[in-house]
């Protein structure tokens, strides 16, 4: 996970974080120990204020970055360990 984050967002600091909102991840907990509550989307203060509000949205560029991140993550997870 750290490798994929660093590759997709080289300026990001990878640190643990507390997710205080409810997520769909609770439905996956009975299936696996590997549930990561992570959303690879850059938002600014004005976008953050719009979460779960009328007209909730993200920038197209941020969505493209997220798609690229998930593609890289799947490839990295499939890579043989060094």
HUVENUR-V634359 format. One record per run of one state. SS is the DSSP state (helix for helix, strand for strand, loop for the rest). FROM is the first residue (numbers start at 1). TO is the last residue. If there is no record, write none. Layout:
ss:SS from:FROM to:TO
ss:SS from:FROM to:TO
//
This chain:
ss:loop from:1 to:1
ss:helix from:2 to:8
ss:loop from:9 to:23
ss:helix from:24 to:27
ss:loop from:28 to:44
ss:helix from:45 to:49
ss:loop from:50 to:59
ss:helix from:60 to:78
ss:loop from:79 to:82
//
